[in-house]
């Protein structure tokens, strides 16, 4: 078979995710400690530990006090650009090599380093203060001396910690007691898993029955827990009480846990600490922050290496033409310093200042209010994104499910017919017993009505019972359960829910179950409408749930309960054994109804995704939700267009299954991919290269049931496999790893808090703002920086070319053409403002850039800054520098000082005219910059008598010579630009005309 994938060994060298997924373990190995292993934790006795545990300290800083300055300097000087300037500045301390004042070299370099150090220090201080706030939070701890206060950072494994309502859980704990009368509590887990619905948690039965919380210290009990791992959805452990007769053993699962970074939503709870510090589930699911260097900066760094090569070649040629006479090695160094302007030291300053301007413009944009730039070093990245990886819940959707459809097989009820459902329910509960003659006289319509009413009643009852809902009463945003018992006001009632698949009831024993159609189809009794109606509702973008029931006898229930309790006590393969027991009930169930709900999308999600797609950006949705929910959202948001097929990658568990499924996927063309996190992990384990090759060809990819580390892994693989820039968007704490790993991280401030926003490079308030952030600001930032960098290089190459011509004419002497203030003023007050004003330039209006996202696609090829454009600017620089220098040498009269006056004035005018030639849309500040620079130069001529003959520049001879040289250097370029726009106009010019 030609499309078969060969069974090849895994390419181990590219499995770079291992260090992130097991970072805790790697750290322990490096420190000489043993690998994490299962542990026995005695309640209230942290001293009875069988191994050493890390301190419960949260640390999100990149540096500490001692590594800050060395780390920042290393990150700066590991790139050739800054290292070159450092060596150049240091060389000026050697007298034989000095060509000018020290400040001409050290001030620009010092300015760049100062800005960088201040920026990094500010970010580190903010991070330190946030960490300190978390680590200093006060909690209550149960001890033999009573309740004492303890800082979060001082909590140890085995401590009994009391956590109040609306308080953050400080460590991973087992839930022992609650103050709630119903014997349970709710958790807010949005900062852990990105889900805003509350999670139901149950305490250990044995400890909940104790009279008081202090009795926890009087019993002899311990928890046996699994080793620390990254799985936030599962837990295996047991609780044992030794001093009871007989000893009590209870199984522990995820419903008995209180993970760190969650918040107690109801009551006061007591828990025993299992994991702390770097062994916390939340910490293990977060990768270490890294310093991001933009692709544009790397490209500029590459160009400086080319310029350095040119510098070395020119210096060697100059010495070679002298036949390596005398101390030629010293001459090489002097020529290297003489032509050092080939690599402009002002380039780094201009680019860094430009980034500040771009960040300021983004923050000031009234059409994307609330946008914050947290990393001002990478705004150009926004203009070259090829892959956008987005979270679903809270980012694309509002996480608000709206009930749309109730389908009973023969009849369906929508939002506009809910009054009929209400009428059916009302009739069931209000019907009066009928006399026998009256019953006999019922019409057929009445019988049908009663039958339909009972069906509606059964369906609604199943929907109402098949999940847990807690009414919470809110007053000024603060919930108060006690208030709920005293006042029952609908105006302040909020329902919070968690949705398990069982509920108990009294009287008749009925097993209710709901689930996705693909799961429930094999569980319910045969029918002829389930598949068809599920397909119809799914095509409308609705999430379909199938509701069914099964009546049980007392004997059947008792048998099930015994087997279920036995399975839950297992330590090994507990999940499999529990699932096997539950599956024994899940068969031949009575189909009651279908429900269709719609997860409300955020504002303008569809047009935003359409804009991104037209801009050439592929969108991948990475979510922790179930496959069916993710698929429905992808269709509803038009992430998958109506004309595209969807390939749902079936669940695979081994290499052979992955091989077969990849072959089936390879046969598909132009279809979106939907894959679960478990299947993704298997594919990446055995067929990383093949899977990524196929996935990157898809127009869209949806990864469901993704763990936070998996999200970061996917980002990393895309970067490695494609070499393209990635942008990650999310709003929850579970998105932080992905956001930090991406080339450009965007956080959305929403219901799930600000953790993602604070960790991101850019923060927005709505997903729809992403379109303008990329299409307008990203595009402008990249194009402006490309123009600015090349023009600064052109400015330096011009004067370097003039120096080379001058040295060649005067017998290859290593004598500078311009000295003192002339060389400083050239790149500062005489040309700095006009050149820097290019950061205000734009080729099209923002409305046009949003209307035609295809303009963004042109940037993905990197054309604004490429070897081609760089070579064009080099040729322009050589042409203009040669014309100016040779013109001055030909036209000067008698004194050398006239060469300086003619050439330098022509050079300044040429640069000002070239800025005008480069500008595409004039801004009033550009005109001010041009006039101001020209005025500064004319005014300064009076004070430059040391270098320029003041009387000569006032003559007509000077004026016509400068005019001729300037026209010869600039006029041909103006003509070429006119011809190019006339016969081969760029794409944007067609839109502006």
C-alpha positions, 0 to 999 in steps of 0.5 A: 500500500503506497500510503502506508507509514513505515514502522520506524523507530522514534526520533529520540533526539527530537523528543524535547518535551521530556524535560518539561513534562518531568521537570520535577524529576529531573531537578531531583536527579540533578540535586542527587535526590531520589525519584518521587515515589509513593508516600505514607502521610500520618495525619497531624504528624509531619515529623513521621515522614519517610522521605524529604519533601520540598518547601511549599514555596511558589517561585516564578522568577527567572533569576535570583539576587545573585544570578540577575545581573550575570543572567541578564548580561549573558542573555544580551551578549550571547548574541553577536550584535551586542557582543561586537559592540562590547568588544568595540567599546573595550578596544578604545581603552587601548591607546594605539587603537583609539579613534575617538572619544570613549563616550562615542562608543560607551554611551549608546551601549550603556543606554541599551544595557541600562534599558534592558536591565531596568526592564528585566528588574521591573518584571522580576520585582513584580514577579517577586511581589506576586510570589511573596503575596502568595507565599505569605498568605496566612492559614490555620493549622491544627496542632496538639496545642490548638489552632495556630497561624502559619504562612503558606510557605511554612506548610509541610506534608502531614499538616492539618490545614483549615481553609476558609470559604473563598480562600485559596488552597495552599497545597495539594491535600486530602479532604477530611472534614467540612462545615457544610451540613450536606457533608460536601464542598464545592471548589472553583478550579478555573485557575487549574483546569480552565473550567468555571463550573464548580467541582463537587468534593467529598470528605473521607467518610471516617473523618467526617463522622468525628465529633470535632476537627480536633479529634483528627489529632486523637486518632491513629491514621494515615494516607497512602498516596501515589507519587507526585505527577502531573495528572490533575484529573485522577488520583489513587490512594487509600485512607487507613485508621489503625486504632479502630476495631476493625481497622478502617480502610477507605479508597481515595480518588479525585473526589477526595482531593483539594489541589493547590490553586483551587478556591473553596467555594462553600463552607470551611474545610480541613485537609491533610497536606500530601504534596508541597512546592515543586511537587504540586500538581499546578506547579508540575503543569507549568513550565519555567518562564523564559526570555523571548527573543523575537525572530526579527531580532535574530534576523538582524543579528544574522545581518550584522554577522554578514556586515562583520564579514564585510568589515573584515574583508574590507580591512584585509583588502586595505592592508593587502594593498599596502603589501602587509608592510610594517606592523600590518596586524596593527593596521588591520585592527585600526582599519577594523575600527575605522570601518566599524560604522559598517555595523551601526551601533545606533541600530540597537538603540533605534530598534529598542526605542521603536519597540517602545513606540509600538507598545505605546501605540497598542496601549493607546488604540481606542478600538482595543481598549484595555490591551496591555503590552507586558513584553515590549521586546517582541511586537514584531512577532505579531506581524508574522504569526503562522499558527494560532493555538487557542483555548476554548473555554472562556476564550472562544466561548463564554462558558455559558450553556444555553438550552436550545432543544428537547427532542423526544423522538416524535416531537421536539421542543425549542425555546419558542415552545417551552411553554408547552413543556411547562404545560405538560409538567403542570398537568402531571402534578395538578391532575385530579383522580377521575371517576371510573365512568369519566375515565371510560369516556376520555377521548383519544386526544386526551389519552394522547395528551396524557401519554405525551405529558408523562413522557415529557415529565420523565424526560424533564425529571431525568434532566433535573436529577442527573446532576448536582445543582446547588443554589447559591445566594450572592450579595455584592458578589460574595456568596453566603450559604447561611443566607440561603437558609434564611432568605429565598429571593430569586433575584440573588440566586445563582446555580452552581453545578457539577455533573456526575453520571449518577444520583441517588433517589428514594423509593424506586431505584432508578439509574439515570445516565446522560452522555454523548451520542457516540457513547450512548448509542451502544448503551440504550435500547434499539431505536430508529431515530437517535442517530438521525436526530443527533446528526441534525442537531450537531449540524446546527452546532448544538452539543447533544446529550442523550438521557436514558434510565434503567430501573433496578431491583433492590437485589441488583443494586446491592450486588452493584454496590458491593462490587463497586466498593470493592473496586474502589478499594483497589490500589492497582488498576483502580480506574479499570476495575471501577469502569468494569463494574459501572459498565455492567449497569450501562446496557439496555437502558431506556432512551428518554430524550435528547437535549441540545445546548449551545455554548455561547461564543464570545463576541465576533469570534466567527469573523475574527477566525475568518479574518485569521484564516484569510490572513494565512494563519492556521488555527488549532484549538487546544482544550481540556473539554470532551471530544464532542464538546470541542467538535461542536464548538469548532463547528459553531465558531466556524473554525471548521467551515461547512465545506470541510470534512472532519476526521475524528482520530479514534482512541489509540493505545499502542503503536499498532493502533496508531499506525493503522489510524495514521494510515487512515488519516493520510488518505483524507484530504483537506479535512480538519483533525479532531484528536484526544490528548491520550491518542495524541500522546501515543502518536507522538511517542511512536510517530512524532514526525509522521503525525506532525507532518500530516497535522500541519497540512490540515486547515484546522486541528482540534485537540481535546482532553489536553493537559496543560503540559500537552498544550505546551508540547504541541506549541514546541513541536510546531516550532521545531517542525515548521520553523514558523512563528506561533501565537498562543491565546488563553484565559486560564491558569491551565493555559500559562504553559502554552502561552509562555512556550509560544513565540507570542503569548496572548492572555485574555482577561475573563471569568477565569481570572488574570493568571494567563493575562499576567503570564502573557506577552500581550493582554487583551480583554476580548478574543475579537481584539486579536484580529486588530492586534495582529492585522494592524499593529503586528503588521505595522510593527514588523514593516516599520522595524524592517524599514528602520533597521535597513535605513539605519544600516544604509546610513552607516554603509554610506559613510563607511563607503565614503571612508573606504574611497577616501582611504583608497585615494590617499594611499590606503591610510587608516585616517578617519574622514570625519572626526569629533562632533561630525561623526557623532552628530551624523547619527544623532541630531542631524539624521536621528529624528527623520530616520526614527520617524519611520516608526510612524510610517504605514502603507495602508490605513488600519481599516484597509488592513482589517478589510483585506487580511490577505495583506498580512499573508505577504509578511509570512514570507519575511519579504520586508526584511530579506537578503534581497532587500538587504542587498538592494540597500547595500548597493544603494549605499555603495552607489550613494557613498561613492558618488558623494565622495568621488564628487567631492574629490573632483569638485573641491578646489584647493583645501582639504577642508573643502572636501569635508564641507562638500561631502558631509553636507551632501551626505546629510541632504542625501539622508534627508531626501532618502527618508522622504523617498522611503516614507509611504504615508506622511505624518506631521511629525515626519515633516517636523523631523525633516525641517528640524534636522536640516535647521540644526545642521545649518545652525551648527555650521557656525560652530564647526569651524574646526572642521568646515570652512565657514566662509566657503559654505557661504559661496555660490560655488559650494551651493551648486557643487552640493546640489549637483552631487546630491541630485546625482546621488538621489535622483536616479532612485526617485526615478526608479521608484516612480517606474516601479510603482507605475509598472509593478506596483506592490499589492497595498498600493492598489488598495490605497489608490 
